[in-house]
Amino acid sequence: MENKDVDRRLNEMWKKVSGADYAPESPSLPPDVRHSNADTLRFMRENFSKAESEWKTLLSGKDAQLRDLSSQLDETRLHLEDLKQRLQDARESVLHQEMAVSLNLEESRKLLAAQKENHAKETKLLKELLERTKVEMTTLQERVEALRKERDDWRRKHDAVSAERANLSDSNAGLNAKLGDSKEAVERTLSELLSERKNRRDDQVRIKALEAQVKDLGDGLEKTKTHWDAERAQWREMWDRERSVWETHRQEFAVWEERLRSEREAWALKMREAESKGVENATGLADVLKESSQWSEKVTQILKLYALKGVELPGAFVAAGPGREFNRERKSAARMIAVTLAGLLVMSAAVWQFHLYRVRAHYKLLSNIPIELASPSGIAVTKDGVWLSDWERGLLLKDSRDYATLRVLPAPAGAPLRPGALSVSDGGLWTLDLAQLRYARQDLNTGAVLDSAKTPGPAPQGAAWDGYNLWAFDAASGLLYKYSLDPKAGASASYKLEGLKNLVCMQWAGGRLWTLDSANMLRRYVPEDGGFKLLSSQEFGPTAPTAFWVDGNTLWTLEKAGKLGRGFEIRRYALKLYI
């Protein structure tokens, strides 16, 4: 290779090296390069590499310096802008200050001129005041001289007055003594007046108290009169009712007497006919006995005749005696019959006991809670809670869980209410009002009387509602009364209950009439054939409930708290029925 080619290639390589992003490649040596040229190229390559690294270092330093200078230039520009802004602000503030100073200077000039004018005016006024003061001082000097003279005159007068005061003090002492006596007299008079006023005030208070007592007595007398009129009206109504009952009974007795007379006459006629028939029968019987005795005598004579003659009687007149086998069989049959009869008796007794167990009501005590009522008379359970009736407090609703009082129904206005029994109907409570001898249906929320009906007799007991009709019991007649669909129309039917004479409480539950009498017997009746059939009868227990209520599988009762307890409690039983 010639030197020109080497130079050309070196120039190309230098051009490539002088580029910014050029990375030199390791070119392959031409095949015709000699060994010396290779060393030269290697040397030149090494020098080129060193020069390239130095140039790169210089270029990187140059770039860093350029970046620093550009950043410093930017900061200088920003600082210059800031200085320009500050200079502008300073110029504006100086301008404003100059304007303010000029304005203040102008105002100060005006104020100074005004102060000069005011000073001149004040100086003029002070001069005038000085002249006026001089004149007034002269006048005051003259007045002082006059006052001195007047003072001397007053001193002389004071001496005279002092002498006169001494004389007056002596007279004043005498007057004070007289005044003390007068004061004591006035105090005594005043104390007497005060005591008299106090007595008068006490008398007025006593008069007012007596007037209040008279008013209270008048009110009490008026209330007593009102109660007396109400009781008299009740007694009159009771008397009218009793008289009507007695009149009804008298009419019934008259009807019964007439019926008894007719029955007695019919019975006497029947007895006469029976006597005549008896006489005829007795006559016929005597004839038959007479004939039979005659025939028996004839048969006896014939038998005696056969016996005397030794004639053997026919087999019809002689009976053969039983054998031993027959006797054994008869005894074994008798034993079997006796055992069978005994088994039948035992089975019948067991069946009867089982029947009694099934028809009875079985209950078990779950809880008992004391209540604060003095004389409860009835209990009923609804979805709202437990309703209680009390002779004094009326009707109360208690919570079925904690037995807290939820509601107290007031008595109807204008008339007292003495509940003796309680039953639940549609939207109300039927109560037996013993104060007025009536059955009243009260609203569950307000206690207002929605409907009422008179009692069927003078001694009403119990109240029961079957869903359609009201039922009542009267101890005077011992009958159960059924009211019509309109209770005001009165009782529509009466029934006789087996074994029931006096009632404590009753209720319709599950199509059965439950009753509890004064002998503590719990009975259940079933309507049957226009009457009532006794389903079960049992003693309630060791304590006698005042009232009860059947609510599904729960039996609620009102009982005394123990045998010797004076209070009452609500008892809840688990109820089990088979029939």
ZAGUGU-480796 format. One line per field, with one value per residue (C-alpha): residue number from 1; residue in three letters; x negated, y, z. Coordinates in pm, whole numbers. Layout:
% ZAGUGU-480796
pos <- [NUM	...];
code <- [ALA	...];
x <- [X	...];
y <- [Y	...];
z <- [Z	...];
This chain:
% ZAGUGU-480796
pos <- [1	2	3	4	5	6	7	8	9	10	11	12	13	14	15	16	17	18	19	20	21	22	23	24	25	26	27	28	29	30	31	32	33	34	35	36	37	38	39	40	41	42	43	44	45	46	47	48	49	50	51	52	53	54	55	56	57	58	59	60	61	62	63	64	65	66	67	68	69	70	71	72	73	74	75	76	77	78	79	80	81	82	83	84	85	86	87	88	89	90	91	92	93	94	95	96	97	98	99	100	101	102	103	104	105	106	107	108	109	110	111	112	113	114	115	116	117	118	119	120	121	122	123	124	125	126	127	128	129	130	131	132	133	134	135	136	137	138	139	140	141	142	143	144	145	146	147	148	149	150	151	152	153	154	155	156	157	158	159	160	161	162	163	164	165	166	167	168	169	170	171	172	173	174	175	176	177	178	179	180	181	182	183	184	185	186	187	188	189	190	191	192	193	194	195	196	197	198	199	200	201	202	203	204	205	206	207	208	209	210	211	212	213	214	215	216	217	218	219	220	221	222	223	224	225	226	227	228	229	230	231	232	233	234	235	236	237	238	239	240	241	242	243	244	245	246	247	248	249	250	251	252	253	254	255	256	257	258	259	260	261	262	263	264	265	266	267	268	269	270	271	272	273	274	275	276	277	278	279	280	281	282	283	284	285	286	287	288	289	290	291	292	293	294	295	296	297	298	299	300	301	302	303	304	305	306	307	308	309	310	311	312	313	314	315	316	317	318	319	320	321	322	323	324	325	326	327	328	329	330	331	332	333	334	335	336	337	338	339	340	341	342	343	344	345	346	347	348	349	350	351	352	353	354	355	356	357	358	359	360	361	362	363	364	365	366	367	368	369	370	371	372	373	374	375	376	377	378	379	380	381	382	383	384	385	386	387	388	389	390	391	392	393	394	395	396	397	398	399	400	401	402	403	404	405	406	407	408	409	410	411	412	413	414	415	416	417	418	419	420	421	422	423	424	425	426	427	428	429	430	431	432	433	434	435	436	437	438	439	440	441	442	443	444	445	446	447	448	449	450	451	452	453	454	455	456	457	458	459	460	461	462	463	464	465	466	467	468	469	470	471	472	473	474	475	476	477	478	479	480	481	482	483	484	485	486	487	488	489	490	491	492	493	494	495	496	497	498	499	500	501	502	503	504	505	506	507	508	509	510	511	512	513	514	515	516	517	518	519	520	521	522	523	524	525	526	527	528	529	530	531	532	533	534	535	536	537	538	539	540	541	542	543	544	545	546	547	548	549	550	551	552	553	554	555	556	557	558	559	560	561	562	563	564	565	566	567	568	569	570	571	572	573	574	575	576	577	578	579];
code <- [MET	GLU	ASN	LYS	ASP	VAL	ASP	ARG	ARG	LEU	ASN	GLU	MET	TRP	LYS	LYS	VAL	SER	GLY	ALA	ASP	TYR	ALA	PRO	GLU	SER	PRO	SER	LEU	PRO	PRO	ASP	VAL	ARG	HIS	SER	ASN	ALA	ASP	THR	LEU	ARG	PHE	MET	ARG	GLU	ASN	PHE	SER	LYS	ALA	GLU	SER	GLU	TRP	LYS	THR	LEU	LEU	SER	GLY	LYS	ASP	ALA	GLN	LEU	ARG	ASP	LEU	SER	SER	GLN	LEU	ASP	GLU	THR	ARG	LEU	HIS	LEU	GLU	ASP	LEU	LYS	GLN	ARG	LEU	GLN	ASP	ALA	ARG	GLU	SER	VAL	LEU	HIS	GLN	GLU	MET	ALA	VAL	SER	LEU	ASN	LEU	GLU	GLU	SER	ARG	LYS	LEU	LEU	ALA	ALA	GLN	LYS	GLU	ASN	HIS	ALA	LYS	GLU	THR	LYS	LEU	LEU	LYS	GLU	LEU	LEU	GLU	ARG	THR	LYS	VAL	GLU	MET	THR	THR	LEU	GLN	GLU	ARG	VAL	GLU	ALA	LEU	ARG	LYS	GLU	ARG	ASP	ASP	TRP	ARG	ARG	LYS	HIS	ASP	ALA	VAL	SER	ALA	GLU	ARG	ALA	ASN	LEU	SER	ASP	SER	ASN	ALA	GLY	LEU	ASN	ALA	LYS	LEU	GLY	ASP	SER	LYS	GLU	ALA	VAL	GLU	ARG	THR	LEU	SER	GLU	LEU	LEU	SER	GLU	ARG	LYS	ASN	ARG	ARG	ASP	ASP	GLN	VAL	ARG	ILE	LYS	ALA	LEU	GLU	ALA	GLN	VAL	LYS	ASP	LEU	GLY	ASP	GLY	LEU	GLU	LYS	THR	LYS	THR	HIS	TRP	ASP	ALA	GLU	ARG	ALA	GLN	TRP	ARG	GLU	MET	TRP	ASP	ARG	GLU	ARG	SER	VAL	TRP	GLU	THR	HIS	ARG	GLN	GLU	PHE	ALA	VAL	TRP	GLU	GLU	ARG	LEU	ARG	SER	GLU	ARG	GLU	ALA	TRP	ALA	LEU	LYS	MET	ARG	GLU	ALA	GLU	SER	LYS	GLY	VAL	GLU	ASN	ALA	THR	GLY	LEU	ALA	ASP	VAL	LEU	LYS	GLU	SER	SER	GLN	TRP	SER	GLU	LYS	VAL	THR	GLN	ILE	LEU	LYS	LEU	TYR	ALA	LEU	LYS	GLY	VAL	GLU	LEU	PRO	GLY	ALA	PHE	VAL	ALA	ALA	GLY	PRO	GLY	ARG	GLU	PHE	ASN	ARG	GLU	ARG	LYS	SER	ALA	ALA	ARG	MET	ILE	ALA	VAL	THR	LEU	ALA	GLY	LEU	LEU	VAL	MET	SER	ALA	ALA	VAL	TRP	GLN	PHE	HIS	LEU	TYR	ARG	VAL	ARG	ALA	HIS	TYR	LYS	LEU	LEU	SER	ASN	ILE	PRO	ILE	GLU	LEU	ALA	SER	PRO	SER	GLY	ILE	ALA	VAL	THR	LYS	ASP	GLY	VAL	TRP	LEU	SER	ASP	TRP	GLU	ARG	GLY	LEU	LEU	LEU	LYS	ASP	SER	ARG	ASP	TYR	ALA	THR	LEU	ARG	VAL	LEU	PRO	ALA	PRO	ALA	GLY	ALA	PRO	LEU	ARG	PRO	GLY	ALA	LEU	SER	VAL	SER	ASP	GLY	GLY	LEU	TRP	THR	LEU	ASP	LEU	ALA	GLN	LEU	ARG	TYR	ALA	ARG	GLN	ASP	LEU	ASN	THR	GLY	ALA	VAL	LEU	ASP	SER	ALA	LYS	THR	PRO	GLY	PRO	ALA	PRO	GLN	GLY	ALA	ALA	TRP	ASP	GLY	TYR	ASN	LEU	TRP	ALA	PHE	ASP	ALA	ALA	SER	GLY	LEU	LEU	TYR	LYS	TYR	SER	LEU	ASP	PRO	LYS	ALA	GLY	ALA	SER	ALA	SER	TYR	LYS	LEU	GLU	GLY	LEU	LYS	ASN	LEU	VAL	CYS	MET	GLN	TRP	ALA	GLY	GLY	ARG	LEU	TRP	THR	LEU	ASP	SER	ALA	ASN	MET	LEU	ARG	ARG	TYR	VAL	PRO	GLU	ASP	GLY	GLY	PHE	LYS	LEU	LEU	SER	SER	GLN	GLU	PHE	GLY	PRO	THR	ALA	PRO	THR	ALA	PHE	TRP	VAL	ASP	GLY	ASN	THR	LEU	TRP	THR	LEU	GLU	LYS	ALA	GLY	LYS	LEU	GLY	ARG	GLY	PHE	GLU	ILE	ARG	ARG	TYR	ALA	LEU	LYS	LEU	TYR	ILE];
x <- [0	-123	-149	135	372	262	314	651	761	625	817	1134	1071	1011	1335	1513	1343	1434	1809	2006	2157	1910	1761	1455	1468	1177	1131	975	631	596	420	147	30	-309	-435	-589	-277	-89	-315	-280	94	98	-106	112	421	296	215	556	723	538	622	983	1010	856	1094	1390	1274	1240	1580	1747	1578	1688	2047	2044	1905	2167	2441	2305	2273	2626	2764	2567	2691	3052	3003	2845	3139	3386	3190	3184	3560	3604	3382	3578	3905	3767	3638	3979	4149	3897	3960	4336	4306	4077	4322	4609	4407	4325	4690	4790	4525	4642	5001	4899	4699	4997	5221	4960	4954	5330	5328	5058	5260	5569	5369	5238	5592	5707	5410	5504	5862	5757	5524	5808	6039	5778	5738	6112	6120	5840	6031	6348	6160	6022	6372	6505	6220	6307	6670	6574	6356	6650	6869	6604	6610	6986	6974	6725	6959	7246	7031	6972	7343	7416	7161	7337	7668	7518	7414	7766	7905	7666	7799	8149	8062	7946	8279	8455	8254	8384	8738	8665	8563	8896	9074	8874	8986	9344	9283	9150	9463	9674	9469	9521	9893	9894	9694	9938	10226	10050	9980	10344	10444	10201	10328	10683	10590	10421	10726	10942	10717	10729	11105	11118	10896	11116	11426	11276	11185	11536	11678	11455	11575	11932	11871	11708	11995	12236	12049	12038	12405	12474	12268	12438	12771	12668	12552	12867	13081	12884	12914	13281	13332	13142	13344	13663	13555	13460	13795	13979	13774	13834	14203	14214	14025	14263	14561	14419	14358	14711	14852	14632	14744	15107	15047	14866	15149	15405	15191	15135	15508	15591	15312	15431	15788	15663	15442	15740	15950	15670	15632	16004	15985	15670	15843	16142	15911	15711	16026	16127	15778	15775	16112	15988	15665	15861	16070	15756	15593	15908	15923	15548	15582	15870	15668	15367	15585	15714	15358	15246	15530	15447	15077	15171	15399	15118	14881	15121	15188	14816	14860	14537	14566	14492	14146	14291	14352	14007	13679	13344	13061	12747	12422	12069	11935	12221	12147	11774	11856	12108	11849	11581	11831	11929	11561	11506	11816	11698	11347	11497	11731	11441	11229	11518	11563	11191	11186	11500	11344	11022	11220	11423	11107	10952	11269	11262	10895	10966	11268	11100	10892	10525	10322	9977	9860	9611	9584	9751	9722	9866	10091	10175	10554	10754	11069	11034	11342	11258	10983	10974	10685	10669	10397	10349	10269	10440	10761	10853	11169	11158	11444	11273	11051	11265	11100	10722	10503	10168	9881	9881	9500	9403	9759	9706	10023	10080	10426	10698	11050	11243	11594	11875	11961	12251	12280	12060	11940	11885	11765	11851	11757	11571	11584	11439	11654	11593	11433	11538	11559	11883	11887	12144	12223	12352	12406	12688	12771	12689	12447	12244	12023	11737	11496	11142	10976	11206	11420	11740	12052	12140	12431	12613	12874	13058	12976	13226	13278	13202	12885	12678	12350	12091	12078	11983	11975	11987	11916	12283	12480	12435	12487	12567	12645	12883	12839	13199	13346	13040	13080	12847	12988	12910	12963	13087	12871	12987	12908	13146	13436	13354	13305	13443	13395	13307	13136	13084	12723	12665	12500	12467	12636	12401	12154	11814	11702	11787	11654	11715	11398	11370	11746	11762	11912	11662	11802	11654	11892	11855	11766	11448	11581	11472	11729	11757	12087	12166	12476	12692	13056	13165	12997	12660	12488	12226	11894	11660	11661	11353	11226	11001	10733	10628	10703	11029	10984	11175	11190	11034	10979	10897	10669	10579	10335	10303	10526	10515	10656	10693	10616	10523	10151	10139	10393	10322	10227	10441	10328	10403	10186	10218	10137	10067	10115	10025	10357	10399	10734	10817	11188];
y <- [0	348	639	822	541	536	910	886	618	808	1115	911	768	1117	1236	948	1019	1387	1291	1325	978	781	472	348	0	-233	-255	-559	-502	-547	-858	-676	-472	-560	-625	-281	-107	-311	-186	166	134	-16	276	524	348	370	738	786	612	833	1143	1030	976	1319	1481	1305	1426	1780	1761	1635	1913	2166	2040	2056	2412	2509	2370	2552	2875	2843	2779	3076	3287	3189	3268	3602	3683	3592	3801	4089	4063	4058	4364	4544	4461	4581	4899	4960	4896	5125	5401	5367	5366	5671	5844	5761	5878	6205	6255	6171	6405	6683	6624	6614	6930	7105	6985	7093	7439	7460	7334	7583	7867	7747	7718	8072	8198	7999	8132	8485	8421	8254	8542	8784	8575	8549	8924	8965	8706	8889	9213	9041	8863	9191	9333	9022	9026	9381	9281	8976	9186	9405	9103	8957	9274	9259	8891	8965	9219	8973	8706	8930	8997	8622	8554	8792	8634	8286	8380	8496	8178	7964	8122	8068	7704	7639	7759	7549	7236	7262	7292	7009	6775	6835	6779	6457	6323	6402	6248	5926	5896	5962	5707	5439	5510	5495	5167	5013	5128	4999	4660	4636	4728	4471	4197	4291	4285	3948	3812	3949	3792	3458	3492	3559	3255	3047	3183	3093	2745	2702	2828	2577	2303	2412	2408	2063	1943	2087	1915	1592	1627	1691	1387	1182	1304	1211	866	829	921	675	403	483	459	129	2	118	-58	-365	-350	-320	-607	-814	-730	-827	-1147	-1214	-1140	-1376	-1638	-1585	-1633	-1938	-2069	-2013	-2198	-2471	-2495	-2519	-2776	-2960	-2955	-3093	-3349	-3443	-3488	-3695	-3892	-3948	-4066	-4295	-4421	-4498	-4684	-4860	-4948	-5090	-5284	-5396	-5515	-5706	-5852	-5942	-6113	-6303	-6392	-6516	-6734	-6868	-6938	-7107	-7327	-7402	-7499	-7728	-7889	-7927	-8103	-8338	-8416	-8476	-8718	-8903	-8929	-9057	-9313	-9434	-9452	-9660	-9905	-9935	-9818	-9694	-9336	-9244	-9109	-8767	-8732	-8868	-8676	-8859	-8712	-8564	-8761	-8671	-8579	-8341	-8179	-8134	-7977	-7749	-7635	-7569	-7377	-7175	-7095	-6987	-6771	-6612	-6544	-6401	-6179	-6059	-5983	-5797	-5597	-5508	-5416	-5207	-5025	-4962	-4844	-4615	-4470	-4422	-4250	-4023	-3940	-3850	-3632	-3434	-3121	-3158	-2851	-2782	-2459	-2257	-1922	-1703	-1324	-1111	-818	-499	-532	-555	-724	-864	-1024	-1131	-1208	-1225	-1265	-1098	-1016	-681	-843	-958	-776	-765	-637	-497	-391	-59	29	-96	-251	-273	-400	-558	-676	-1055	-1066	-842	-771	-394	-184	-60	94	171	213	482	424	555	916	976	625	400	68	-234	-521	-866	-1076	-1029	-1173	-1073	-1005	-860	-521	-490	-633	-764	-682	-765	-428	-517	-149	-123	-493	-491	-635	-361	-394	-141	-17	-158	183	442	240	388	171	47	-176	-286	-537	-597	-903	-1192	-1210	-1045	-1250	-1249	-1439	-1480	-1364	-1561	-1482	-1767	-1547	-1473	-1457	-1343	-1602	-1532	-1729	-1636	-1787	-1714	-1938	-2162	-2136	-2048	-1778	-1718	-1368	-1306	-1153	-813	-828	-541	-772	-984	-1357	-1580	-1921	-2075	-2405	-2621	-2730	-3056	-3012	-2631	-2421	-2128	-1989	-1818	-1790	-1933	-1918	-2063	-2231	-2478	-2525	-2625	-2429	-2414	-2337	-2301	-2304	-2194	-2552	-2523	-2775	-2726	-2857	-2870	-2894	-2981	-2848	-3148	-3190	-2840	-2867	-2930	-3257	-3279	-3374	-3366	-3267	-3233	-3040	-2756	-2789	-2686	-2317	-2172	-1932	-1607	-1625	-1820	-1787	-2057	-1937	-2230	-2452	-2205	-2166	-1829	-1793	-1531	-1688	-1581	-1570	-1868	-1990	-1709	-1443	-1135	-1041	-1199	-1332	-1433	-1798	-1946	-2322	-2547	-2701	-3047	-3174	-3505	-3450];
z <- [0	-84	150	-25	46	408	437	274	511	809	695	665	1005	1142	993	1150	1483	1469	1463	1792	1817	1614	1773	1589	1462	1438	1063	921	775	406	308	131	430	538	882	925	818	1074	1355	1230	1217	1568	1698	1521	1652	2007	1962	1807	2099	2346	2149	2122	2499	2563	2318	2480	2821	2690	2522	2841	3043	2783	2802	3183	3176	2918	3139	3445	3252	3113	3463	3601	3311	3391	3758	3666	3440	3714	3964	3719	3669	4046	4082	3810	3986	4319	4157	4006	4342	4517	4264	4309	4689	4681	4451	4685	4984	4812	4730	5087	5227	5000	5108	5474	5429	5277	5557	5813	5660	5681	6040	6133	5986	6171	6494	6450	6407	6711	6912	6827	6926	7250	7332	7278	7495	7770	7774	7803	8082	8264	8254	8364	8644	8772	8785	8957	9212	9302	9342	9548	9776	9846	9914	10148	10351	10367	10468	10743	10885	10854	11027	11323	11344	11330	11604	11831	11739	11801	12150	12217	12064	12277	12590	12466	12375	12730	12852	12591	12687	13040	12912	12665	12949	13114	12786	12726	13060	12968	12623	12783	12990	12683	12484	12747	12742	12361	12366	12611	12395	12082	12242	12340	11985	11840	12072	11982	11610	11655	11834	11557	11295	11479	11499	11125	11057	11284	11112	10771	10898	11033	10703	10518	10754	10698	10323	10344	10558	10304	10019	10218	10298	9929	9831	10101	9971	9617	9732	9939	9639	9424	9688	9739	9363	9367	9662	9490	9172	9376	9555	9224	9089	9402	9390	9023	9109	9398	9176	8916	9183	9318	8972	8926	9265	9166	8841	9032	9287	9008	8832	9160	9236	8893	8923	9273	9150	8858	9097	9333	9040	8931	9287	9306	8978	9099	9427	9244	9016	9321	9494	9183	9150	9519	9482	9177	9357	9659	9431	9263	9600	9720	9412	9433	9800	9714	9435	9663	9923	9656	9534	9893	9952	9630	9729	10074	9914	9684	9978	10189	9907	9814	9458	9287	9170	8810	8714	8660	9036	9143	9062	9048	9265	9098	9081	9203	8861	8811	9148	9059	8724	8889	9147	8881	8670	8976	9042	8681	8692	9020	8879	8562	8760	8980	8672	8515	8834	8847	8478	8513	8811	8613	8311	8535	8694	8350	8235	8541	8474	8111	8178	8458	8406	8503	8594	8736	8903	8694	8874	9135	9153	9440	9350	9539	9516	9839	9708	9353	9203	8848	8597	8216	7971	7628	7378	7555	7890	8209	8310	8679	8847	9199	9424	9509	9209	8921	8614	8568	8282	8373	8155	8119	8151	8445	8575	8566	8559	8202	8227	8482	8343	8531	8655	8432	8505	8740	8885	9101	8958	9184	8962	9092	8787	8459	8107	7768	7464	7119	7178	7541	7890	8044	8415	8680	8842	9188	9273	9019	8964	8597	8343	8171	7863	7888	7625	7656	7615	7774	8015	7869	7900	7551	7649	7965	8076	8401	8607	8580	8958	9292	9360	9039	9025	8749	8389	8076	7704	7450	7147	7075	7399	7757	8033	8399	8714	8994	9340	9442	9174	9125	8746	8459	8231	7865	7729	7378	7106	7232	7607	7680	7588	7894	7941	7669	7838	8175	8259	8565	8623	8804	9144	9120	9389	9449	9193	9235	8872	8530	8174	7829	7696	7410	7385	7754	8042	8330	8677	9025	9322	9683	9786	9569	9316	8957	8708	8330	8144	7783	7603	7510	7401	7501	7841	8003	8083	8359	8197	8499	8864	9086	9384	9271	9538	9888	9821	9698	9402	9386	9006	8718	8343	8085	7803	7576	7766	8055	8360	8541	8894	9165	9503	9852	9928	10164	10416	10664	10410	10370	10021	9686	9406	9041	8982	8641	8581	8288	8177	8023	7887	7720	7657];
